[in-house]
Amino acid sequence: MPATLSASSLRIGTVELANPIFIAPMAGITDRPFRSMARELGAGLTCSEMTAAAALVRAPEDSLQRVLDLAPDEHPVAAQLVGNDPQMMADAAQICVAMGADIVDVNLGCPVPKVVRLGSGAALARQVDRTVEVLQAMVSAVPVPVTAKMRLGWDHDSINAPDLARALEAVGVAAVTVHGRTRCQRYTGYADWEQIARVKEAVEGIPVLGSGDVRDPREVERRIRAGVVDGVVIARGMMGDWHLLQQTVAQLRQGDPGPDPNFQERLTLARDHWDRMVEFHGERRGVRLARKFVVWAIKGCAGAARLRARVADLERAEDIDEMYWDILAAGEGPQGWHRPEFSSGEG
């Protein structure tokens, strides 16, 4: 049997994690049903969707759960905040901890214009001193680890991730995640793992996790074993493919991802997720939120165009049930199960 990595070898501050395979915070994706599925399939850490610190601080006490939907028994879980005011971010971090977050993460990588225009996300990361001020305030405010997710830099002429990571480590940030693209790349091109490795070389002892184009369990193990990163964060690679997470965890535990699942096994996991969404969000909202996940499953089957035309009409739980059986009856398409293309994605 091939030599394997320890499945319990990663600690972030005071938090011991079962493995170094994390799920990225993704807007409109990583809600509570998604996170529960990811935990059961082996993720070492899940994370909330990105939450605006100001929205959390200003929310009435009785509506906090609508802003940040952490479950009381959901562990381990990180809450990700975005903002640029030190006091606001510190106050929001305290609320996250009170709501059960084991780790508070800061978004320093979001490239979306409406976030960047406010001086947050990737725009904040351009100002190392200001970023340090924000993170230092948060570290001082909460008893749990504070982490950060960043990009390589604003553009290829201003790569600052190594310097930024080193400065954040100096003020007590417990780990950093580096997405291997610049802000100006947004979601085009490919992630640069050589640049991610330079961040790992720049810090003294905190974990560095890599993100971007994660789709091969064996490559994940190789990168961790080679010391390129301490762990990986999976994002777009999981969209429509729950088995990527399951197989990546298996690769680290036993040196082999196991057999590729067949069409029905993939679809069964997808259906489990849809049902959880309906149960948690209620029938009408849950079915509508599930539509985009249904589309990913349809891309993997024969007669996809015909089935995809029906997605906008999904309204009831019985519609989801009927769609499941029709997709199953259609069977796998000639290109195989849907896997995202990474030439222009943020996997």
PLY file of the C-alpha trace (Angstrom):
ply
format ascii 1.0
element vertex 347
property float x
property float y
property float z
element edge 346
property int vertex1
property int vertex2
end_header
0.00 0.00 0.00
1.35 3.50 -0.84
2.60 5.67 2.00
-0.17 7.96 3.22
-0.42 11.30 4.92
-1.90 11.58 8.38
-5.59 12.36 8.18
-5.36 14.42 11.39
-2.20 16.39 10.85
-3.46 19.95 10.65
-3.97 22.34 13.53
-5.06 25.95 13.11
-4.32 27.79 16.32
-6.16 25.89 19.03
-8.42 24.01 16.58
-7.45 20.45 15.64
-8.97 19.40 12.33
-9.63 15.89 11.08
-7.87 16.52 7.78
-6.48 19.39 5.68
-9.26 19.39 3.08
-11.43 22.48 3.49
-14.49 23.82 1.70
-14.26 27.40 0.42
-16.84 30.00 1.37
-18.97 30.44 -1.77
-21.80 32.95 -2.12
-25.09 31.25 -2.86
-23.51 27.82 -2.35
-22.16 27.07 1.13
-25.35 27.41 3.14
-26.15 25.10 6.02
-27.42 22.15 3.92
-24.28 22.27 1.75
-22.01 22.41 4.78
-23.77 19.47 6.45
-23.24 17.35 3.34
-19.58 18.37 3.14
-18.94 17.47 6.78
-20.52 14.04 6.38
-18.41 13.39 3.28
-15.23 14.13 5.19
-14.36 17.83 4.91
-11.95 18.89 7.64
-13.49 22.37 7.82
-16.48 24.08 6.25
-17.12 27.80 6.04
-20.12 30.09 5.87
-20.83 32.22 2.85
-19.00 35.55 2.87
-20.78 37.86 5.32
-20.50 41.65 5.43
-19.27 42.70 8.87
-21.44 45.82 8.83
-24.59 43.80 8.09
-23.85 41.47 10.98
-23.07 44.21 13.50
-26.15 46.25 12.55
-28.58 43.32 12.43
-31.21 43.17 15.19
-30.59 40.40 17.71
-33.55 38.39 16.47
-32.38 38.37 12.84
-28.71 37.43 13.23
-29.39 33.90 12.00
-30.67 35.31 8.71
-27.34 37.10 8.19
-25.09 34.26 9.35
-26.79 30.84 9.36
-24.52 28.86 11.67
-26.16 25.93 13.43
-25.66 25.55 17.20
-24.20 22.06 16.79
-22.17 22.75 13.64
-18.52 22.06 14.31
-15.89 22.63 13.13
-17.02 25.64 11.13
-15.50 28.95 10.10
-17.38 32.18 9.53
-16.00 34.43 6.82
-16.26 38.21 7.13
-15.62 40.98 4.63
-15.01 44.62 5.52
-12.23 47.12 6.10
-12.94 48.91 9.37
-10.91 47.47 12.28
-13.52 48.08 14.98
-16.43 46.88 12.83
-14.54 43.73 11.90
-13.57 43.08 15.52
-17.17 43.52 16.66
-18.42 41.23 13.90
-15.83 38.61 14.82
-17.13 38.59 18.39
-20.66 38.01 17.09
-19.43 35.11 14.95
-17.84 33.49 17.99
-20.99 34.02 20.06
-22.94 32.27 17.29
-20.63 29.25 17.39
-17.83 29.87 14.89
-14.68 27.90 15.70
-12.59 30.05 13.35
-13.14 33.53 11.93
-11.84 34.04 8.40
-11.33 37.35 6.60
-11.92 37.73 2.89
-8.94 39.51 1.32
-9.48 38.08 -2.14
-12.96 38.86 -3.45
-12.50 40.50 -6.88
-16.13 41.54 -7.41
-16.43 45.26 -8.22
-19.13 46.02 -5.64
-16.81 44.68 -2.90
-13.62 46.21 -4.28
-15.23 49.65 -4.65
-15.81 49.68 -0.89
-12.13 49.03 -0.24
-12.72 45.46 0.92
-11.76 42.02 -0.38
-8.87 42.17 -2.83
-8.77 45.98 -2.57
-7.95 45.83 1.15
-5.13 43.35 0.51
-3.34 45.96 -1.63
-2.71 47.96 1.56
-0.60 45.73 3.79
-0.51 48.18 6.74
-4.28 48.68 6.69
-4.88 44.95 6.39
-2.60 44.31 9.36
-4.54 46.88 11.39
-7.84 45.14 10.64
-6.59 41.63 11.38
-4.75 42.70 14.52
-7.96 44.20 15.90
-9.77 40.95 15.24
-7.07 38.75 16.75
-7.20 40.87 19.92
-11.00 40.71 20.05
-11.71 36.97 19.93
-10.40 33.81 21.62
-10.64 31.66 18.48
-8.16 31.53 15.57
-8.41 34.29 12.98
-7.43 33.35 9.43
-7.33 35.09 6.05
-8.03 34.15 2.43
-6.14 36.17 -0.16
-5.12 36.23 -3.80
-1.58 36.43 -5.12
-1.90 40.18 -5.50
-3.75 42.84 -7.44
-2.05 41.96 -10.74
1.09 40.20 -11.91
3.13 43.37 -11.41
2.10 43.65 -7.76
2.30 40.16 -6.27
2.27 40.76 -2.50
0.88 37.55 -1.00
4.23 36.47 0.57
4.74 39.85 2.24
1.12 40.08 3.33
1.11 36.57 4.80
4.32 37.25 6.72
2.90 40.50 8.13
-0.33 38.79 9.18
1.55 35.96 10.87
3.43 38.56 12.92
0.17 39.87 14.45
-1.24 36.47 15.31
-3.19 35.33 12.25
-3.35 31.55 12.58
-3.42 30.46 8.91
-3.74 31.84 5.40
-5.39 30.50 2.28
-3.97 31.64 -1.05
-5.95 31.52 -4.27
-3.44 31.21 -7.07
-4.80 34.02 -9.22
-4.56 37.80 -9.05
-7.49 40.13 -8.66
-7.15 41.29 -12.25
-7.34 37.69 -13.45
-10.57 37.31 -11.53
-11.67 33.83 -12.71
-9.67 33.48 -15.93
-6.55 31.50 -16.70
-5.09 28.96 -14.32
-4.05 29.05 -10.68
-0.29 29.46 -10.15
0.77 26.94 -7.53
4.42 27.96 -7.77
3.43 31.37 -6.46
1.36 29.74 -3.72
4.47 27.79 -2.70
6.35 31.08 -2.27
3.84 32.09 0.38
4.50 28.84 2.22
8.23 29.65 2.11
7.63 33.18 3.40
5.96 32.33 6.71
7.58 30.86 9.79
5.10 28.33 11.06
1.44 28.97 10.30
-0.42 26.68 7.89
-0.76 27.81 4.28
-3.62 26.38 2.27
-3.84 26.51 -1.50
-6.89 27.17 -3.64
-7.53 27.18 -7.37
-8.19 24.44 -9.95
-8.37 21.72 -7.30
-9.75 18.69 -9.13
-7.27 15.79 -8.81
-7.04 13.96 -5.45
-3.60 12.55 -6.28
-2.26 16.01 -7.11
-3.61 17.29 -3.80
-1.67 14.63 -1.93
1.46 15.33 -3.96
1.35 19.04 -3.18
0.86 18.48 0.54
3.55 15.80 0.69
6.00 18.04 -1.21
5.43 20.89 1.22
3.91 23.20 -1.39
0.98 23.73 1.00
-0.31 22.33 4.28
-3.78 21.73 2.90
-6.19 22.64 0.11
-9.46 24.47 -0.17
-11.94 23.06 -2.68
-14.35 25.44 -4.38
-15.73 25.16 -7.91
-14.41 21.65 -8.36
-17.18 20.41 -6.10
-20.00 21.98 -8.07
-21.96 18.98 -9.24
-19.35 16.52 -8.03
-19.61 15.64 -4.36
-17.33 12.68 -4.94
-14.35 14.98 -5.52
-14.39 15.77 -1.81
-14.98 12.16 -0.82
-12.18 10.87 -3.05
-9.70 13.57 -1.98
-10.19 12.68 1.68
-9.80 8.98 0.80
-6.56 9.73 -1.07
-5.04 11.29 2.04
-6.29 8.57 4.36
-5.37 5.50 2.35
-3.22 6.61 -0.57
-5.94 5.87 -3.11
-9.14 7.74 -4.02
-11.07 4.54 -4.53
-13.13 3.62 -7.60
-14.90 6.29 -9.59
-18.62 6.28 -8.76
-21.13 5.37 -11.42
-23.85 7.70 -12.70
-26.48 6.57 -10.20
-24.13 6.94 -7.24
-23.25 10.49 -8.28
-26.89 11.39 -8.82
-27.92 9.89 -5.48
-25.56 12.21 -3.63
-26.78 15.17 -5.65
-30.38 14.27 -4.77
-29.50 14.03 -1.07
-28.30 17.62 -1.23
-31.43 18.85 -3.02
-33.62 17.21 -0.38
-31.65 18.85 2.43
-32.16 22.24 0.81
-35.90 21.72 0.63
-36.04 20.54 4.23
-33.99 23.45 5.56
-35.27 26.35 3.46
-38.85 25.18 3.03
-40.40 23.76 -0.11
-40.81 26.87 -2.28
-37.48 28.57 -1.51
-35.56 25.32 -1.18
-36.60 24.06 -4.62
-35.72 27.38 -6.24
-32.31 27.45 -4.58
-31.72 23.85 -5.68
-32.26 24.65 -9.35
-28.63 25.54 -10.08
-27.49 22.28 -8.50
-30.01 20.36 -10.62
-28.52 22.00 -13.73
-25.07 20.65 -12.85
-26.47 17.13 -12.60
-28.29 17.51 -15.91
-25.04 18.46 -17.65
-23.83 14.94 -16.96
-26.68 13.09 -18.61
-28.03 12.28 -22.04
-30.70 14.58 -23.45
-29.46 17.45 -21.28
-31.02 20.26 -23.33
-34.51 18.84 -23.01
-34.23 18.37 -19.26
-32.54 21.72 -18.68
-35.50 23.51 -20.27
-37.67 22.28 -17.40
-35.50 23.58 -14.55
-37.07 27.05 -14.40
-40.44 25.41 -13.77
-39.31 23.48 -10.69
-41.46 24.75 -7.82
-42.43 21.81 -5.59
-40.66 18.93 -3.90
-42.51 16.51 -6.16
-41.05 18.34 -9.17
-37.56 17.62 -7.79
-38.53 13.99 -7.33
-39.82 13.69 -10.90
-36.71 15.39 -12.26
-34.45 12.98 -10.35
-36.10 9.95 -11.91
-36.05 11.48 -15.38
-32.33 12.28 -15.11
-31.66 8.76 -13.85
-33.66 7.28 -16.74
-31.79 9.45 -19.25
-28.50 8.02 -18.07
-24.98 9.32 -18.43
-24.15 11.41 -21.47
-21.31 10.76 -23.92
-18.98 13.19 -22.13
-19.49 11.56 -18.72
-20.52 13.17 -15.48
-20.27 16.96 -15.43
-16.98 18.37 -14.17
-16.38 22.12 -14.26
-13.93 23.56 -16.76
-11.16 25.49 -15.08
-9.95 27.73 -17.89
-12.21 30.45 -16.55
-13.29 29.25 -13.13
-12.33 29.68 -9.52
-12.04 26.04 -8.47
0 1
1 2
2 3
3 4
4 5
5 6
6 7
7 8
8 9
9 10
10 11
11 12
12 13
13 14
14 15
15 16
16 17
17 18
18 19
19 20
20 21
21 22
22 23
23 24
24 25
25 26
26 27
27 28
28 29
29 30
30 31
31 32
32 33
33 34
34 35
35 36
36 37
37 38
38 39
39 40
40 41
41 42
42 43
43 44
44 45
45 46
46 47
47 48
48 49
49 50
50 51
51 52
52 53
53 54
54 55
55 56
56 57
57 58
58 59
59 60
60 61
61 62
62 63
63 64
64 65
65 66
66 67
67 68
68 69
69 70
70 71
71 72
72 73
73 74
74 75
75 76
76 77
77 78
78 79
79 80
80 81
81 82
82 83
83 84
84 85
85 86
86 87
87 88
88 89
89 90
90 91
91 92
92 93
93 94
94 95
95 96
96 97
97 98
98 99
99 100
100 101
101 102
102 103
103 104
104 105
105 106
106 107
107 108
108 109
109 110
110 111
111 112
112 113
113 114
114 115
115 116
116 117
117 118
118 119
119 120
120 121
121 122
122 123
123 124
124 125
125 126
126 127
127 128
128 129
129 130
130 131
131 132
132 133
133 134
134 135
135 136
136 137
137 138
138 139
139 140
140 141
141 142
142 143
143 144
144 145
145 146
146 147
147 148
148 149
149 150
150 151
151 152
152 153
153 154
154 155
155 156
156 157
157 158
158 159
159 160
160 161
161 162
162 163
163 164
164 165
165 166
166 167
167 168
168 169
169 170
170 171
171 172
172 173
173 174
174 175
175 176
176 177
177 178
178 179
179 180
180 181
181 182
182 183
183 184
184 185
185 186
186 187
187 188
188 189
189 190
190 191
191 192
192 193
193 194
194 195
195 196
196 197
197 198
198 199
199 200
200 201
201 202
202 203
203 204
204 205
205 206
206 207
207 208
208 209
209 210
210 211
211 212
212 213
213 214
214 215
215 216
216 217
217 218
218 219
219 220
220 221
221 222
222 223
223 224
224 225
225 226
226 227
227 228
228 229
229 230
230 231
231 232
232 233
233 234
234 235
235 236
236 237
237 238
238 239
239 240
240 241
241 242
242 243
243 244
244 245
245 246
246 247
247 248
248 249
249 250
250 251
251 252
252 253
253 254
254 255
255 256
256 257
257 258
258 259
259 260
260 261
261 262
262 263
263 264
264 265
265 266
266 267
267 268
268 269
269 270
270 271
271 272
272 273
273 274
274 275
275 276
276 277
277 278
278 279
279 280
280 281
281 282
282 283
283 284
284 285
285 286
286 287
287 288
288 289
289 290
290 291
291 292
292 293
293 294
294 295
295 296
296 297
297 298
298 299
299 300
300 301
301 302
302 303
303 304
304 305
305 306
306 307
307 308
308 309
309 310
310 311
311 312
312 313
313 314
314 315
315 316
316 317
317 318
318 319
319 320
320 321
321 322
322 323
323 324
324 325
325 326
326 327
327 328
328 329
329 330
330 331
331 332
332 333
333 334
334 335
335 336
336 337
337 338
338 339
339 340
340 341
341 342
342 343
343 344
344 345
345 346
